[in-house]
């Protein structure tokens, strides 16, 4: 009887572990909030900090090792075009140099740093490839006004 109970308990644990799936990747822009009016930095880059949150570990590119739930953020200002990208780059900023939840949004390269803008972020793996859910990249967008 005792052996049977141990076997049933072990089988239940195995079935529970086998059926447990990892949650889908999540991504949020914590700050600035949708519709915020944000004062640009006084530096040449006219930079502000964008705070993001994810259920992935956010590390510098190439630092994730074997952790498959690890990556970094690519960010574009006004992602429908390329006018705010850094010269020679397909994005405005990313956190792959340092990792973490803070990204420097550089409005200086934009033709008009002040005014209405959209901040778009994309979750990328350790090798800069987009993380996909149901075949679509994990992205978030927030519309703000800079001054």
C-alpha positions as CSV (number, residue, x, y, z in Angstrom):
1,X,0.0,0.0,0.0
2,X,2.8,2.4,0.9
3,X,4.7,1.8,-2.3
4,X,1.5,2.4,-4.3
5,X,0.9,5.7,-2.5
6,X,4.5,6.8,-3.2
7,X,4.1,5.8,-6.9
8,X,0.7,7.7,-7.2
9,X,2.2,10.8,-5.5
10,X,5.3,10.7,-7.8
11,X,3.0,10.2,-10.9
12,X,0.9,13.2,-9.8
13,X,3.9,15.4,-9.4
14,X,5.3,14.4,-12.8
15,X,1.9,15.1,-14.5
16,X,1.7,18.4,-12.8
17,X,5.2,19.4,-13.9
18,X,4.6,18.2,-17.4
19,X,1.3,20.2,-17.8
20,X,2.8,23.4,-16.3
21,X,3.7,25.8,-19.1
22,X,5.8,28.8,-18.8
23,X,3.8,32.0,-19.0
24,X,3.9,33.9,-22.3
25,X,6.4,36.7,-22.5
26,X,5.1,40.1,-21.2
27,X,6.3,43.6,-21.9
28,X,5.0,46.9,-20.5
29,X,6.0,50.6,-20.6
30,X,5.8,51.6,-17.0
31,X,6.9,55.2,-17.6
32,X,6.0,57.5,-19.3
33,X,2.3,56.7,-19.2
34,X,0.0,57.0,-22.2
35,X,-0.8,60.7,-23.0
36,X,1.9,62.1,-20.7
37,X,3.5,65.5,-21.3
38,X,7.2,65.0,-20.8
39,X,10.0,67.6,-20.4
40,X,13.0,66.6,-22.6
41,X,16.5,66.6,-21.2
42,X,18.6,69.7,-21.7
43,X,21.5,67.6,-23.1
44,X,22.3,67.4,-26.8
45,X,20.5,64.1,-27.1
46,X,17.3,65.6,-25.5
47,X,17.0,62.3,-23.7
48,X,14.4,61.0,-21.3
49,X,14.3,57.7,-19.4
50,X,11.8,55.1,-20.4
51,X,11.0,52.4,-17.8
52,X,9.9,49.0,-19.0
53,X,8.9,45.8,-17.3
54,X,9.0,42.2,-18.5
55,X,8.7,38.7,-17.2
56,X,12.0,38.1,-19.1
57,X,15.3,38.9,-17.5
58,X,16.6,42.0,-19.2
59,X,20.4,41.8,-19.6
60,X,23.0,43.2,-22.0
61,X,23.0,41.5,-25.4
62,X,25.1,38.4,-25.3
63,X,24.9,38.0,-21.5
64,X,21.9,35.6,-21.2
65,X,23.9,32.4,-21.6
66,X,21.6,29.4,-21.5
67,X,18.6,31.4,-20.0
68,X,16.0,31.1,-22.7
69,X,13.7,33.6,-20.8
70,X,16.3,36.4,-21.1
71,X,16.7,39.2,-23.6
72,X,16.8,43.0,-24.1
73,X,14.7,45.8,-25.5
74,X,14.9,47.6,-28.8
75,X,13.2,51.0,-28.9
76,X,12.1,53.3,-31.7
77,X,10.6,56.7,-31.4
78,X,7.9,57.2,-34.0
79,X,8.2,53.5,-35.1
80,X,6.1,54.0,-38.3
81,X,9.2,55.6,-39.9
82,X,12.9,56.0,-39.4
83,X,13.2,59.7,-38.8
84,X,14.2,59.5,-35.1
85,X,16.6,56.5,-35.4
86,X,20.2,57.0,-34.4
87,X,22.4,57.6,-37.5
88,X,23.1,54.2,-39.2
89,X,20.9,52.2,-36.8
90,X,17.4,50.7,-37.3
91,X,16.3,52.0,-33.8
92,X,16.6,54.9,-31.5
93,X,17.9,53.1,-28.4
94,X,18.2,49.8,-26.7
95,X,19.1,48.5,-23.3
96,X,21.4,45.8,-24.7
97,X,24.5,47.7,-23.5
98,X,23.6,47.5,-19.8
99,X,20.4,45.5,-19.6
100,X,17.8,46.4,-17.0
101,X,14.5,48.2,-17.1
102,X,15.7,51.7,-18.0
103,X,16.1,52.8,-21.6
104,X,17.4,56.1,-22.8
105,X,15.1,57.6,-25.4
106,X,17.0,60.1,-27.5
107,X,14.7,62.7,-29.1
108,X,17.7,64.8,-30.4
109,X,17.8,62.9,-33.7
110,X,14.1,63.6,-34.4
111,X,13.4,66.4,-36.9
112,X,11.1,67.9,-34.3
113,X,12.1,66.7,-30.8
114,X,9.2,68.4,-29.2
115,X,5.6,67.6,-30.0
116,X,3.6,64.4,-30.3
117,X,5.6,61.1,-30.5
118,X,5.1,57.4,-30.1
119,X,7.6,55.3,-28.1
120,X,7.6,51.7,-29.4
121,X,9.5,48.9,-27.7
122,X,10.2,45.3,-28.8
123,X,11.4,42.4,-26.7
124,X,14.4,40.7,-28.4
125,X,16.4,37.6,-27.5
126,X,20.1,37.5,-26.7
127,X,20.9,37.5,-30.4
128,X,18.7,40.6,-31.3
129,X,15.9,38.4,-32.8
130,X,12.3,39.4,-31.9
131,X,10.6,37.2,-29.2
132,X,7.4,36.0,-30.9
133,X,4.0,35.0,-29.4
134,X,1.6,33.4,-31.8
135,X,3.9,34.4,-34.6
136,X,3.9,38.1,-33.7
137,X,6.7,40.1,-32.0
138,X,6.1,41.2,-28.4
139,X,5.8,45.0,-28.6
140,X,4.2,47.9,-26.7
141,X,3.6,51.5,-27.7
142,X,2.8,54.7,-25.8
143,X,1.9,58.1,-27.2
144,X,3.3,61.1,-25.4
145,X,3.9,64.8,-26.0
146,X,7.4,66.2,-25.4
147,X,8.2,69.8,-24.6
